[in-house]
Amino acid sequence: MNWTQLISNKRFGQEERHALRHDDRSEFKRDGDRLIYSAPFRRLQNKTQVFPLPGSIFVHNRLTHSLEVSSLGKSLGDDVARRLTDKHPELRGTLFEEIGTIVQTAGLAHDMGNPPFGHSGEKAIQTYFTEGPGSTLRSEVSDAIWQDITHFEGNANAFRLLVHQFVGRRAGGYVMTYSTLASIVKYPFSSQHAGAHGKFGFFESEASSFQRIADELGLICLSAPDEPLRYARHPLVYLMEAADDICYEIMDIEDSHKLKILSFEETRNLLLGFFDAEGQANILRRLDDEGVTDRNEQVVYMRACVVGALERACVNTFVNHEDEILQGTFTGSLIKHIDTPLREAYQRCVELSRAKIYRSKPVLDVELSGYKIMETLMETLISAAVHPEKFHSQQLISRFSSQYDINSPHLETRIMAVLDYISGMTDIYALDIYQKIEGIALPIV
């Protein structure tokens, strides 16, 4: 792969207008503006990240997480651009210098396809088809669609949201640039390659769209002509992924301290553990010199130091492994290849998070409630899609926005319309619909 081809501001769905564009704004900046002003992006403010949506203590939701990933992605991309233009002077004055803006926008978009209630929402959709009433639909849909819905994935759904032509909407979806779209696809293969980890990058309905983007950008195709699609990653995916990895892991530590799931001493030791003795002494001296005695503020400063250290390490790893990344032979994430002390400190955070944070009562309560809400929505709305002729089905179908093709004559299309509708819900809206379906809440009461 080569940078000149990989960085393209051609817009998906408006390729014929590419040569006519003359605007002072960067096309990649336009991508970001388009997302920020969109309804699906706004809805992220009411979608669970890890912890319950805030009461008196404000923790991260999908929106604040996405903004932080976007900000860190800009730093990663800008620093890589500066280092690589020194290494490759021929890239100066080209679109390559805008990779920071591309990664910034990818950070905004990367979670837009996630359903309500975090990973429990994804799991509820999957298990409806593998363990629930939806298992009877196996013979009614194609193998490819069955793999899609039984592995339902927020990453693949984000790509669909951005490129799919919904009813009454323009071709090309959000009409994003090719490079921005490719930069959000962490798993550039179909669900038939998902395997045990269950991750994939695009649904069958968007496979040809991804293929068009990938071939235009020169992504390395790893599948044979008669096999389900599989490509090497776009290099900028590694930077977006690194921003995501750093933000969710380190910010979850900070949130856990605010919620008193972790003690100050545990949090302090985890964060200072990213630095050698001299680095730790410098951090503590800075806090003392500036008179910072508030423990929450101390955690904020230590967290900022950790994020900065991990950002620099990931930039170094990307630059040092540039050839492998461009050849499509680099394996794993950037975090897995940073220097040992930082990598081990990060792994300690991962292990503690699994043992103490993600199994904590507030998180489990959201997962349990969210799973039940999503399970009920799936059972009721998929049943309506399968039997649209029934009276109650028609009542339910009338609630769908006109953009969802729930009245299609094709069952597979109607099933995807239900998944589009449910995955686009906020936590509160999903709860509201659940209560109305169950007869728990009435507008007149």
C-alpha positions as CSV (number, residue, x, y, z in Angstrom):
1,M,0.0,0.0,0.0
2,N,1.2,3.5,-0.6
3,W,0.3,6.8,1.1
4,T,-0.5,8.7,-2.0
5,Q,-3.3,6.3,-2.9
6,L,-4.4,5.6,0.7
7,I,-5.3,9.2,1.4
8,S,-8.1,10.2,-0.8
9,N,-10.7,13.0,-0.4
10,K,-13.1,11.4,-3.0
11,R,-16.6,11.2,-1.5
12,F,-18.5,8.0,-1.4
13,G,-21.7,8.4,-3.4
14,Q,-20.6,11.6,-5.1
15,E,-17.6,10.4,-7.1
16,E,-18.7,12.1,-10.2
17,R,-18.5,15.5,-8.5
18,H,-15.0,15.0,-7.2
19,A,-13.3,17.0,-9.9
20,L,-15.8,19.9,-9.4
21,R,-15.1,20.5,-5.7
22,H,-13.4,23.8,-4.9
23,D,-13.8,24.9,-1.3
24,D,-11.5,26.5,1.3
25,R,-12.5,23.9,3.8
26,S,-10.6,20.6,3.9
27,E,-12.8,17.8,2.7
28,F,-11.7,15.8,5.8
29,K,-12.7,18.7,8.1
30,R,-16.1,18.7,6.3
31,D,-16.5,15.0,7.3
32,G,-16.1,15.8,10.9
33,D,-18.5,18.8,10.8
34,R,-21.0,16.6,9.1
35,L,-20.9,14.0,11.9
36,I,-21.0,16.5,14.8
37,Y,-24.2,18.1,13.4
38,S,-25.9,14.7,12.9
39,A,-28.7,13.2,14.9
40,P,-26.9,9.8,15.5
41,F,-23.9,11.6,16.9
42,R,-26.1,13.6,19.3
43,R,-27.8,10.4,20.5
44,L,-24.4,9.1,21.8
45,Q,-24.9,11.4,24.8
46,N,-27.6,9.0,26.0
47,K,-25.8,5.7,25.3
48,T,-24.0,3.8,28.0
49,Q,-20.2,3.6,27.8
50,V,-19.4,1.4,30.8
51,F,-21.1,2.9,33.9
52,P,-24.7,3.8,34.4
53,L,-25.7,7.2,32.9
54,P,-25.0,9.8,35.5
55,G,-26.9,10.8,38.6
56,S,-24.9,13.1,40.8
57,I,-21.6,12.0,39.5
58,F,-20.9,12.5,35.8
59,V,-18.9,9.7,34.2
60,H,-18.3,8.9,30.5
61,N,-21.0,8.2,28.0
62,R,-20.6,7.3,24.4
63,L,-20.5,10.9,23.4
64,T,-17.8,12.1,25.8
65,H,-15.8,9.0,25.0
66,S,-16.0,9.7,21.3
67,L,-14.9,13.3,21.8
68,E,-11.9,12.2,23.8
69,V,-11.0,9.5,21.2
70,S,-11.3,12.2,18.5
71,S,-9.1,14.6,20.3
72,L,-6.4,12.0,21.0
73,G,-6.7,10.7,17.5
74,K,-5.9,14.2,16.2
75,S,-2.7,14.3,18.3
76,L,-1.7,10.8,17.1
77,G,-2.3,11.6,13.4
78,D,-0.6,15.0,13.6
79,D,2.5,13.6,15.3
80,V,2.8,10.7,12.8
81,A,2.4,13.1,9.9
82,R,5.2,15.3,11.2
83,R,7.5,12.3,11.8
84,L,6.8,10.7,8.4
85,T,7.0,13.8,6.3
86,D,10.5,14.2,7.8
87,K,11.2,10.6,6.7
88,H,9.5,11.0,3.4
89,P,9.8,14.7,2.2
90,E,7.9,13.9,-0.9
91,L,4.7,13.7,1.2
92,R,4.9,17.4,2.2
93,G,2.2,19.5,0.6
94,T,0.0,16.4,-0.1
95,L,-3.2,15.2,1.5
96,F,-1.0,13.0,3.7
97,E,-0.4,16.0,6.0
98,E,-4.2,16.0,6.9
99,I,-4.1,12.5,8.4
100,G,-4.6,14.0,11.9
101,T,-8.0,15.4,10.8
102,I,-9.0,12.0,9.2
103,V,-8.2,10.1,12.5
104,Q,-10.0,12.9,14.4
105,T,-13.1,12.3,12.4
106,A,-12.8,8.5,12.7
107,G,-12.8,8.9,16.4
108,L,-16.1,10.8,16.3
109,A,-17.6,8.0,14.1
110,H,-16.2,4.8,15.6
111,D,-19.0,4.2,18.1
112,M,-22.0,5.6,16.2
113,G,-23.2,2.1,15.3
114,N,-23.3,0.8,18.9
115,P,-26.8,-0.1,20.3
116,P,-28.1,1.0,23.6
117,F,-26.7,-0.4,26.9
118,G,-23.2,-1.0,25.6
119,H,-22.0,-4.6,25.0
120,S,-25.0,-6.1,26.7
121,G,-27.1,-4.6,23.9
122,E,-24.9,-6.2,21.3
123,K,-25.2,-9.5,23.1
124,A,-28.9,-9.3,23.3
125,I,-29.2,-8.9,19.6
126,Q,-26.9,-11.8,18.9
127,T,-28.4,-14.2,21.3
128,Y,-32.0,-13.5,20.1
129,F,-31.0,-15.3,16.9
130,T,-28.6,-17.9,18.4
131,E,-30.5,-18.9,21.6
132,G,-33.9,-17.2,21.4
133,P,-37.0,-17.3,19.2
134,G,-35.0,-15.9,16.3
135,S,-33.2,-19.2,15.9
136,T,-36.3,-20.4,13.9
137,L,-35.3,-17.9,11.2
138,R,-32.2,-19.8,10.2
139,S,-33.8,-21.4,7.2
140,E,-35.5,-18.2,6.1
141,V,-32.3,-16.1,5.4
142,S,-29.1,-16.6,3.5
143,D,-25.9,-17.9,5.1
144,A,-24.2,-14.5,4.8
145,I,-27.1,-12.6,6.5
146,W,-27.3,-15.3,9.2
147,Q,-23.7,-14.7,10.0
148,D,-24.3,-11.0,10.1
149,I,-27.2,-11.0,12.6
150,T,-25.8,-13.7,14.9
151,H,-22.5,-11.8,15.2
152,F,-24.2,-8.3,15.2
153,E,-21.4,-5.8,15.7
154,G,-21.3,-2.1,16.5
155,N,-18.3,-1.6,14.2
156,A,-20.0,-3.1,11.2
157,N,-23.2,-1.1,12.1
158,A,-21.2,2.2,12.2
159,F,-20.0,1.5,8.6
160,R,-23.6,0.7,7.5
161,L,-24.9,3.9,9.2
162,L,-22.5,6.0,7.3
163,V,-22.8,4.5,3.8
164,H,-26.2,2.9,3.5
165,Q,-28.9,4.6,1.5
166,F,-31.9,4.6,3.9
167,V,-35.4,5.3,2.5
168,G,-35.7,8.8,1.3
169,R,-32.0,9.6,1.9
170,R,-29.4,10.3,-0.7
171,A,-27.1,7.7,-2.2
172,G,-23.8,7.2,-0.3
173,G,-25.3,7.8,3.2
174,Y,-23.4,10.6,4.8
175,V,-21.2,10.9,1.7
176,M,-18.0,10.8,3.6
177,T,-14.5,10.7,2.1
178,Y,-13.1,7.3,1.2
179,S,-10.2,7.6,3.6
180,T,-12.3,8.6,6.6
181,L,-14.7,5.6,5.9
182,A,-11.8,3.1,5.7
183,S,-10.3,4.5,8.9
184,I,-13.2,3.4,11.1
185,V,-13.2,-0.2,9.9
186,K,-11.1,-2.0,12.5
187,Y,-12.0,-5.5,11.1
188,P,-11.9,-5.2,7.3
189,F,-13.6,-8.5,6.6
190,S,-17.1,-10.0,6.4
191,S,-18.9,-11.8,9.2
192,Q,-18.0,-15.1,7.7
193,H,-14.5,-14.5,8.9
194,A,-15.6,-13.4,12.4
195,G,-14.5,-16.6,14.0
196,A,-14.5,-17.0,17.8
197,H,-13.8,-13.3,18.6
198,G,-17.0,-12.4,16.7
199,K,-15.7,-9.1,15.2
200,F,-16.2,-8.0,11.6
201,G,-16.3,-4.8,9.7
202,F,-19.3,-4.7,7.4
203,F,-22.6,-6.4,6.8
204,E,-23.4,-8.3,3.6
205,S,-25.6,-5.4,2.5
206,E,-22.5,-3.1,2.5
207,A,-19.9,-5.5,1.3
208,S,-19.8,-4.1,-2.2
209,S,-19.5,-0.6,-0.8
210,F,-16.5,-1.5,1.3
211,Q,-14.9,-3.3,-1.6
212,R,-15.3,-0.2,-3.8
213,I,-13.6,1.9,-1.1
214,A,-10.9,-0.6,-0.4
215,D,-10.0,-1.1,-4.1
216,E,-9.9,2.6,-4.7
217,L,-7.5,3.2,-1.8
218,G,-5.3,0.2,-2.7
219,L,-6.0,-1.8,0.4
220,I,-4.4,-5.3,0.1
221,C,-7.1,-7.9,-0.6
222,L,-6.4,-11.1,1.4
223,S,-9.4,-13.2,0.1
224,A,-9.6,-15.3,-3.1
225,P,-12.2,-14.3,-5.7
226,D,-14.6,-16.9,-4.6
227,E,-14.2,-16.3,-0.8
228,P,-16.0,-13.8,1.5
229,L,-14.2,-10.4,1.4
230,R,-11.1,-9.9,3.6
231,Y,-8.7,-7.0,3.4
232,A,-5.7,-5.6,5.2
233,R,-6.4,-2.7,7.4
234,H,-6.1,0.9,6.3
235,P,-3.0,2.1,8.2
236,L,-4.9,4.9,9.9
237,V,-7.1,2.3,11.6
238,Y,-4.2,1.6,13.9
239,L,-4.1,5.2,15.1
240,M,-7.9,5.4,15.7
241,E,-7.7,2.1,17.5
242,A,-4.9,3.3,19.7
243,A,-6.8,6.4,20.6
244,D,-9.8,4.2,21.6
245,D,-7.7,1.7,23.5
246,I,-6.0,4.5,25.5
247,C,-9.2,6.5,26.2
248,Y,-11.5,3.7,27.3
249,E,-8.9,1.9,29.5
250,I,-7.4,4.9,31.3
251,M,-10.6,7.0,31.5
252,D,-12.4,3.9,33.0
253,I,-9.8,4.0,35.8
254,E,-10.5,7.7,36.5
255,D,-14.3,7.1,36.4
256,S,-13.9,4.1,38.8
257,H,-12.1,6.4,41.3
258,K,-14.9,9.0,41.1
259,L,-17.4,6.3,41.7
260,K,-15.3,4.9,44.6
261,I,-15.0,1.5,42.9
262,L,-11.2,2.0,43.2
263,S,-9.6,3.6,46.2
264,F,-7.3,6.6,45.7
265,E,-4.3,4.4,46.6
266,E,-5.2,1.8,43.9
267,T,-5.7,4.5,41.3
268,R,-2.5,6.3,42.2
269,N,-0.5,3.1,42.0
270,L,-1.9,2.1,38.7
271,L,-1.3,5.5,37.1
272,L,2.2,6.0,38.6
273,G,3.1,2.5,37.5
274,F,3.5,3.7,33.9
275,F,6.6,5.6,35.0
276,D,10.1,4.8,36.4
277,A,11.2,6.1,39.8
278,E,12.4,9.4,38.3
279,G,9.2,9.9,36.4
280,Q,7.1,9.2,39.4
281,A,9.1,11.6,41.5
282,N,8.7,14.4,38.9
283,I,4.9,13.9,38.8
284,L,4.6,14.0,42.6
285,R,7.0,17.0,42.8
286,R,4.8,18.9,40.2
287,L,1.7,18.2,42.2
288,D,3.4,19.4,45.4
289,D,4.9,22.5,43.7
290,E,1.5,23.6,42.4
291,G,-0.2,22.9,45.7
292,V,-2.6,20.3,44.3
293,T,-4.0,18.5,47.3
294,D,-7.5,17.6,46.0
295,R,-7.3,13.8,45.2
296,N,-9.6,14.0,42.2
297,E,-7.4,16.7,40.7
298,Q,-4.3,14.6,41.4
299,V,-5.8,11.7,39.6
300,V,-6.7,14.0,36.6
301,Y,-3.1,15.1,36.4
302,M,-1.6,11.6,36.7
303,R,-4.1,10.4,34.1
304,A,-3.0,13.2,31.7
305,C,0.6,12.1,32.1
306,V,-0.3,8.5,31.3
307,V,-2.3,9.4,28.2
308,G,0.6,11.6,27.0
309,A,3.2,8.8,27.5
310,L,1.0,6.2,25.7
311,E,0.4,8.7,22.9
312,R,4.1,9.2,22.3
313,A,4.7,5.4,22.5
314,C,2.1,4.6,19.9
315,V,3.5,7.3,17.6
316,N,6.9,5.7,17.9
317,T,5.5,2.2,17.3
318,F,3.6,3.3,14.2
319,V,6.6,5.1,12.7
320,N,9.0,2.3,13.5
321,H,6.7,-0.3,12.0
322,E,5.5,1.8,9.0
323,D,6.8,-0.7,6.4
324,E,5.0,-3.7,8.0
325,I,1.8,-1.6,8.3
326,L,1.9,-0.7,4.6
327,Q,2.7,-4.3,3.6
328,G,-0.3,-5.5,5.6
329,T,1.9,-7.8,7.8
330,F,1.7,-5.9,11.1
331,T,-0.3,-7.9,13.6
332,G,-2.1,-6.8,16.7
333,S,-2.7,-3.3,18.0
334,L,-0.1,-0.5,18.5
335,I,-0.6,-0.8,22.3
336,K,0.6,-4.5,22.1
337,H,3.9,-3.3,20.5
338,I,4.9,-0.4,22.7
339,D,7.9,-0.6,25.0
340,T,7.7,-3.3,27.8
341,P,7.3,-1.0,30.9
342,L,4.4,0.9,29.4
343,R,2.8,-2.2,27.9
344,E,3.0,-4.0,31.3
345,A,1.5,-1.1,33.1
346,Y,-1.3,-0.9,30.6
347,Q,-1.9,-4.7,31.0
348,R,-2.2,-4.2,34.8
349,C,-5.0,-1.7,34.1
350,V,-6.7,-4.2,31.8
351,E,-6.5,-7.0,34.3
352,L,-7.8,-4.9,37.2
353,S,-10.6,-3.6,35.0
354,R,-11.8,-7.0,34.2
355,A,-11.6,-8.2,37.8
356,K,-12.9,-5.2,39.6
357,I,-14.5,-2.6,37.4
358,Y,-16.4,-4.5,34.7
359,R,-17.8,-6.9,37.3
360,S,-18.8,-4.2,39.7
361,K,-22.4,-3.9,40.8
362,P,-23.2,-0.7,38.9
363,V,-21.9,-2.1,35.7
364,L,-23.7,-5.5,36.2
365,D,-26.9,-3.8,37.0
366,V,-26.9,-1.9,33.7
367,E,-26.0,-5.1,31.8
368,L,-28.8,-7.1,33.4
369,S,-31.5,-4.4,32.9
370,G,-30.2,-3.5,29.4
371,Y,-30.2,-7.1,28.3
372,K,-33.8,-7.6,29.4
373,I,-35.0,-4.4,27.6
374,M,-33.1,-5.3,24.4
375,E,-34.3,-8.9,24.5
376,T,-37.9,-7.8,24.7
377,L,-37.6,-5.2,21.9
378,M,-36.0,-7.9,19.7
379,E,-38.6,-10.5,20.4
380,T,-41.5,-8.0,19.8
381,L,-40.2,-6.1,16.8
382,I,-38.7,-9.0,14.9
383,S,-42.0,-10.9,15.3
384,A,-43.7,-7.9,13.8
385,A,-41.3,-7.9,10.9
386,V,-41.8,-11.6,10.3
387,H,-45.6,-11.4,10.5
388,P,-46.4,-7.9,9.3
389,E,-50.0,-8.9,8.5
390,K,-51.0,-9.2,12.1
391,F,-52.9,-6.3,13.8
392,H,-50.4,-5.9,16.7
393,S,-47.5,-6.0,14.1
394,Q,-49.1,-3.1,12.3
395,Q,-49.3,-1.1,15.5
396,L,-45.6,-1.7,16.2
397,I,-44.5,-1.0,12.6
398,S,-46.3,2.3,12.6
399,R,-43.7,3.5,15.2
400,F,-40.8,3.0,12.8
401,S,-39.3,6.1,11.3
402,S,-39.9,6.4,7.5
403,Q,-36.2,5.9,6.8
404,Y,-36.3,2.2,7.8
405,D,-37.5,-0.1,5.1
406,I,-39.8,-2.1,7.4
407,N,-42.4,-2.5,4.7
408,S,-40.1,-4.2,2.2
409,P,-41.4,-7.4,0.6
410,H,-38.1,-9.1,1.5
411,L,-37.7,-10.6,5.0
412,E,-34.0,-10.0,5.2
413,T,-34.5,-6.3,4.6
414,R,-37.2,-6.1,7.2
415,I,-35.0,-7.8,9.8
416,M,-32.2,-5.3,9.1
417,A,-34.7,-2.5,9.4
418,V,-35.5,-3.7,12.9
419,L,-31.8,-3.8,13.8
420,D,-31.4,-0.3,12.4
421,Y,-34.3,1.0,14.5
422,I,-33.2,-0.7,17.7
423,S,-29.5,0.0,17.4
424,G,-30.2,3.7,16.8
425,M,-32.1,4.0,20.1
426,T,-30.8,5.8,23.1
427,D,-30.9,4.0,26.4
428,I,-33.8,6.2,27.6
429,Y,-35.8,5.8,24.4
430,A,-35.2,2.0,24.5
431,L,-36.5,1.9,28.1
432,D,-39.5,4.1,27.1
433,I,-40.5,1.8,24.2
434,Y,-40.0,-1.3,26.4
435,Q,-42.3,0.1,29.0
436,K,-45.0,0.9,26.5
437,I,-44.7,-2.5,24.9
438,E,-45.0,-4.2,28.3
439,G,-47.9,-1.9,29.4
440,I,-45.8,-0.6,32.3
441,A,-46.1,3.0,31.2
442,L,-49.0,4.9,29.7
443,P,-49.0,8.5,28.4
444,I,-52.2,9.2,30.2
445,V,-51.1,8.0,33.7
